[in-house]
């Protein structure tokens, strides 16, 4: 098959950006009321999760340094529920991938999975909480606030979720997820309120990112205003997040899925497919065929989200860490997203078969969009049938002619060549320098 030519299109965004991220983290901690809550010289657990937050290593180090300047004894605690195979070594490896290590932080990094039971949730199940965090004199959490990949509610991804699921470790995550949407929409905030009242939570730093995957805002959340302010931050994050600028797509090619891009592997808010049992997909975009070609190195073999795709590569499936994948999926109770689609040997075969089955007689008529992942959407490649929509949208600009799809002799799409500034491109640049 002669694959349709594609052209690079850029989405322009006028959005805020924090210029000095570490300095802002330090200033917000110094300006907070933490000294009213944590005794001088006390220990403070700094919670860091598994999401691919831009610059999280720098933020964590800035938080540690600021707490030391205030006379405290901070340490890092893994706040990521069941991720990393729900093992201390797996969670330590995930944090190391973000340069959060004992050496880089200058303080201990604690990833033990031990929990304490602090009470019962509204349906009578135990409330679990990380033992290391519970025994500290104070708790500071760093987390991105954004629309959740599984549900819409008053509290989605943010500080409240990190308290209940992240610091609940595997046991706590299971207790919330096992009730499905009811657990996430109702039990999660109730448990969050209980934990704020019954632990030494002292401060949350809510990180908002813009559509270019940059830090847009960092907002301090004190215990007394956490539940009042976080819903507005979720709404703000929804306004900032990148999206695909087309309502109907015949073929969406996603270069990589990964936990560093979305908790779901691919963000349903971007791809339009929710795939939660009993729930409808989002109204836009409507995608006839979705293919994913690889999984990010940062996911360490957790291929959750592969079930969003109609076709994928043998290369992606061969990289699975069955234990980490299985534990994360079963803990989430969202099984549809874990189903393995039809797999083919090469990127070319996957794209060809997607075009053959996308309900277009002539592949040249197919509305094709290529993105590196579901997080970075400011740069994309399109086929000619989308040209008029690009021309009509002042936020879009075509930057190249329509060029042959860059697939090498082994049938692999040149993702780095298409997206040199993406996570894939930056990873390849680091490897070339090593």
C-alpha atoms as one frame of an Amber mdcrd trajectory, in Angstrom:
protein
   0.000   0.000   0.000   1.143   3.539  -0.768   0.673   5.320   2.533  -0.843
   8.823   2.285   1.624  11.711   2.692   1.517  13.724   5.901   2.405  17.292
   6.914   3.441  18.787  10.244   0.915  21.061  11.946   1.507  23.139  15.062
  -1.115  24.172  17.580  -0.436  27.568  19.087  -1.359  28.162  22.706  -1.314
  31.370  24.713  -0.903  29.964  28.195   0.915  30.718  31.448   4.305  29.244
  32.274   6.286  29.278  35.522   9.762  30.516  34.667  11.557  29.549  37.892
   9.990  26.285  39.016  12.435  25.358  41.836  12.439  28.936  43.143   8.647
  28.995  43.159   8.474  25.718  45.107  10.924  27.044  47.704   9.076  30.354
  48.039   5.668  28.720  48.468   6.941  26.426  51.193   8.582  29.315  53.030
   5.371  31.375  52.734   3.109  28.526  53.877   1.827  27.890  57.386   3.829
  24.706  57.763   5.700  26.048  60.793   2.360  26.282  62.624   1.716  22.575
  62.025   5.044  20.809  62.264   7.280  21.179  65.349  10.785  22.570  64.858
  13.245  19.886  63.867  10.485  17.426  62.987  10.486  14.838  60.207   8.481
  15.540  57.071   7.407  12.966  54.475   7.476  14.505  50.982   5.120  12.479
  48.786   6.136  11.969  45.150   4.178   9.790  42.733   4.704   7.918  39.493
   3.226  10.415  37.032   5.539  11.968  34.468   5.283  15.514  35.824   7.663
  17.812  33.981  10.604  18.632  36.234   9.334  16.640  39.219  12.895  15.803
  40.257  13.790  19.493  40.438  10.594  20.247  42.346  11.186  17.468  44.857
  14.761  18.626  45.468  13.589  22.228  45.888  10.966  21.096  48.409  13.540
  19.087  50.345  15.961  22.015  50.395  13.276  24.474  51.532  12.222  22.172
  54.366  15.832  21.796  55.461  16.175  25.583  55.458  13.235  25.711  57.853
  15.010  23.312  60.176  13.094  20.145  59.306  14.311  16.620  58.510  12.565
  15.684  55.244  12.534  12.380  53.397  10.874  11.237  50.169   8.023   8.744
  50.339   6.585   6.940  47.316   2.936   7.945  46.887   1.813   5.866  43.918
  -0.638   3.205  45.092  -0.024  -0.083  43.288   2.329   1.156  40.582   5.742
  -0.396  40.070   4.311  -3.859  40.569   3.304  -2.813  44.114   6.824  -3.627
  45.327   9.406  -1.427  47.078  11.982  -2.090  44.361   9.501  -1.356  41.583
   8.435   1.951  43.095  12.050   2.908  43.797  12.837   2.239  40.134   9.962
   4.442  38.988  11.129   7.317  41.174  14.707   6.884  39.955  13.422   7.338
  36.407  12.442  10.878  37.423  15.824  11.445  39.109  14.284  11.089  42.543
  16.941   9.074  44.358  18.705   9.235  47.699  21.764  10.646  45.915  19.931
  13.330  43.935  17.652  14.371  46.798  20.202  14.244  49.588  17.654  12.549
  51.868  16.288   9.003  52.274  13.816   7.730  49.668  11.350   5.349  51.320
   9.334   2.983  49.137   8.216   0.331  51.623   4.645  -0.862  51.087   3.758
  -1.131  54.798   0.491   0.532  55.831  -1.498   1.237  58.968  -5.286   1.038
  59.280  -6.715   4.329  60.523 -10.457   3.729  60.324 -13.202   2.608  57.957
 -14.560   4.281  54.833 -18.266   5.038  54.184 -18.924   1.475  52.961 -17.230
  -0.130  55.936 -13.881  -1.052  54.374 -10.547  -0.292  56.084  -8.727   2.971
  55.388  -5.063   2.215  54.774  -2.239   4.754  54.947   1.506   4.622  54.331
   3.272   3.769  57.587   6.323   5.961  56.932   4.153   8.994  56.176   1.887
   8.373  59.144   4.809   8.247  61.575   6.344  11.502  60.291   5.730  14.792
  62.079   4.352  16.318  58.885   3.364  15.419  55.305   3.940  17.524  52.192
   2.554  16.289  48.862   3.665  17.241  45.340   1.194  16.256  42.652  -0.224
  17.381  39.346  -3.878  18.409  39.303  -5.652  17.424  36.099  -8.837  15.849
  34.783  -8.837  12.169  35.656  -8.540   9.526  32.975 -11.298   7.342  34.483
 -14.042   9.625  35.779 -15.355  13.175  36.148 -16.204  14.385  39.643 -15.584
  17.206  42.092 -12.152  15.781  42.975 -10.185  14.074  40.232  -6.383  13.771
  39.949  -4.650  15.868  42.559  -3.665  16.163  46.194  -6.828  14.491  47.525
  -6.291  11.468  45.275  -2.621  11.224  46.245  -3.642  11.198  49.922  -6.181
   8.420  49.508  -4.804   6.221  46.721  -1.137   7.221  46.408  -0.382   7.000
  50.124  -2.910   4.210  50.552  -0.386   1.995  48.741  -1.787  -1.124  47.086
  -4.244  -1.852  49.906  -5.718   1.640  49.940  -5.917   1.874  46.159  -7.779
  -1.435  46.042 -10.361  -0.316  48.613 -11.275   2.780  46.596 -11.163   1.211
  43.125 -13.098  -1.955  43.935 -16.383   0.001  43.919 -15.745   1.360  40.428
 -17.036   4.846  39.713 -18.833   5.044  43.050 -15.540   4.477  44.829 -13.788
   7.203  42.843 -16.591   9.754  42.925 -17.918   9.255  46.469 -15.581   7.183
  48.630 -12.362   8.910  47.517 -13.278  12.423  48.795 -14.761  11.016  51.995
 -11.566   9.095  52.737  -9.558  12.193  51.818 -11.398  14.291  54.386 -10.854
  11.603  57.007  -7.119  11.456  56.278  -6.641  15.217  56.396  -8.281  15.191
  59.828  -6.467  12.117  61.137  -2.923  12.431  59.752  -0.314  15.162  59.891
  -0.932  16.500  56.398   0.670  19.926  56.404   0.813  21.190  52.810   0.062
  20.248  49.233   1.668  21.820  46.180  -0.774  21.471  43.285   1.035  21.508
  39.946  -0.858  22.569  36.831   0.655  21.976  33.397  -0.138  23.737  30.155
  -0.735  22.174  26.759   3.000  22.186  26.016   3.704  19.952  29.029   5.225
  22.869  30.953   4.539  23.988  34.510   1.779  26.579  34.194   1.009  27.218
  37.868   1.939  25.886  41.308  -0.724  26.459  43.941  -0.222  25.840  47.689
  -3.063  23.970  49.359  -3.275  24.153  53.149  -5.353  21.603  55.113  -8.123
  24.124  55.755  -8.580  25.106  52.088  -7.684  21.896  50.229 -11.250  20.748
  49.656 -12.416  24.238  48.783  -9.712  25.052  46.221  -8.875  21.792  44.464
 -12.137  21.508  42.436 -11.441  24.890  40.848  -7.914  23.766  39.979  -9.297
  20.697  38.214 -11.497  22.995  36.123  -8.500  25.242  35.401  -6.369  22.258
  34.398  -9.099  21.099  32.016  -8.951  24.498  30.293  -5.159  24.284  29.971
  -4.740  20.719  28.745  -3.850  19.954  25.153  -6.413  18.320  22.890  -6.683
  17.134  19.329  -8.185  19.908  17.170 -10.373  17.614  15.043 -13.784  16.142
  15.875 -13.602  13.140  13.528 -10.482  11.120  12.725 -10.336   8.010  10.555
  -6.918   6.901  11.828  -5.131   8.119  14.932  -1.525   6.901  15.192  -0.095
   7.205  18.726   3.665   6.701  18.911   3.816   5.572  22.529   1.542   4.853
  25.452   2.870   5.145  28.971   2.173   5.818  32.634   4.347   8.921  32.314
   1.791  10.334  29.859  -1.413   9.309  31.637  -2.485   7.004  34.410  -4.506
   5.238  31.730  -1.530   4.937  29.368  -3.299   7.175  26.864  -5.469  10.032
  28.140  -9.153   9.464  27.288  -9.690  13.237  27.431  -7.426  13.427  24.362
  -8.203  10.264  22.376 -11.954  10.312  23.085 -12.151   6.657  24.148 -13.051
   6.101  27.801 -13.521   2.305  27.825 -14.910   2.136  31.340 -17.492  -0.591
  31.793 -21.061   0.814  31.685 -19.849   4.272  30.600 -20.068   5.977  27.202
 -17.044   7.338  25.365 -16.474  11.085  25.189 -18.317  12.951  22.395 -15.096
  14.108  20.697 -12.937  13.200  18.981 -14.619  10.261  17.300 -11.814   7.962
  16.150 -12.571   5.077  13.796  -9.187   3.351  14.076  -6.635   3.961  16.817
  -3.209   2.326  16.728  -0.339   2.544  19.211   3.169   1.558  18.174   5.243
   1.347  21.361   5.369   1.756  25.134   7.597   4.314  26.851  10.753   3.240
  28.645   9.498   5.168  31.668   6.568   2.733  32.036   8.913  -0.178  32.818
   6.771  -2.686  30.954   3.374  -1.574  32.279   1.363  -1.489  29.041  -1.933
  -0.458  30.649  -4.027   1.371  28.069  -3.133  -0.954  25.211  -6.809  -1.916
  25.100  -7.714   1.548  23.817  -6.086   0.571  20.507  -7.566  -1.436  17.657
  -4.137  -2.617  16.505  -0.638  -2.580  17.944   2.822  -3.970  17.333   4.410
  -7.194  18.509   7.250  -4.967  19.746   4.991  -3.224  22.258   3.401  -6.389
  23.604   6.803  -8.108  23.921   7.909  -5.385  26.363   5.189  -6.151  28.921
   6.105  -6.750  32.548   3.246  -9.132  33.251   3.309  -8.711  37.021   3.354
  -4.903  37.037   0.715  -4.799  34.290  -1.554  -7.320  35.986  -1.375  -5.718
  39.433  -2.084  -2.217  38.138  -5.028  -3.355  36.012  -6.621  -5.542  38.674
  -6.209  -2.829  41.304  -7.865  -0.252  39.042 -10.799  -2.602  38.260 -10.858
  -1.180  34.694 -10.296  -4.374  32.701 -11.414  -3.264  29.229  -8.349  -1.082
  28.807  -6.060  -4.062  29.321  -7.332  -6.238  26.482  -4.588  -6.963  23.961
  -5.681  -5.906  20.441  -4.621  -7.471  17.146  -0.821  -7.376  16.988   1.301
  -7.198  13.849   5.032  -7.384  13.265   5.819  -3.850  12.098   4.573  -0.280
  12.296   3.936  -0.350   8.542   1.681  -3.397   8.801  -0.251  -1.860  11.696
  -0.830   1.394   9.806  -1.712  -0.398   6.565  -4.270  -2.674   8.211  -5.767
   0.284  10.069  -6.201   2.123   6.768  -7.725  -0.961   5.136 -10.337  -1.176
   7.904 -11.109   2.497   8.645 -14.132   2.490   6.316 -12.531   4.528   3.532
 -12.422   2.991   0.044  -9.392   5.060  -0.943  -6.648   5.439   1.726  -5.892
   8.875   0.282  -9.274  10.019   1.623  -8.488   8.960   5.188  -8.302  11.668
   7.835  -5.036  10.679   9.541  -3.484  12.230  12.647  -0.100  11.171  14.062
   0.950  12.178  17.597   3.931  11.087  19.723   1.774  10.354  22.801  -1.414
  11.635  24.401   0.350  14.268  26.505   2.201  16.238  23.809  -0.298  17.529
  21.259   1.147  20.884  20.219   2.901  19.223  17.270   1.097  16.689  15.079
   1.170  15.335  11.543  -1.937  15.142   9.361  -3.068  13.862   5.960  -4.473
  16.086   3.174  -8.193  15.571   3.922  -7.731  17.611   7.113  -6.168  20.572
   5.277  -9.298  22.717   5.156  -9.864  22.381   8.882  -6.301  23.532   9.475
  -6.799  26.547   7.216 -10.033  27.461   9.001  -8.538  27.250  12.499  -6.391
  30.269  13.480  -4.717  28.211  16.231  -3.294  25.777  13.644  -0.461  26.305
  11.194   0.875  23.833   8.649   4.687  23.986   8.742   5.745  21.550   6.000
   4.627  20.258   2.639   2.923  16.859   2.526   5.753  14.357   2.750   6.039
  10.563   2.596   5.434   8.869   5.924   8.982   8.165   7.225   9.056   4.374
   7.587  12.405   2.587   7.317  13.323  -0.700   5.619  12.400  -2.643   8.772
   8.925  -1.128   8.699   9.378   1.192  11.708   8.008   4.731  11.826  10.702
   7.327  12.548   9.113   8.859  15.637  12.226  10.815  16.609  12.409  12.383
  13.152   8.736  13.342  13.275   8.832  14.610  16.865  12.373  15.657  17.818
  11.121  17.771  20.735   8.899  15.071  22.273   9.693  12.721  25.131  10.854
  10.217  22.513  13.095  12.819  20.901  14.613  13.957  24.184  15.201  10.352
  25.228  17.015   9.638  21.965  19.142  12.769  22.371  20.219  11.682  25.854
  21.087   8.214  24.565  23.177   9.701  21.773  25.150  11.789  24.265  25.760
   8.875  26.637
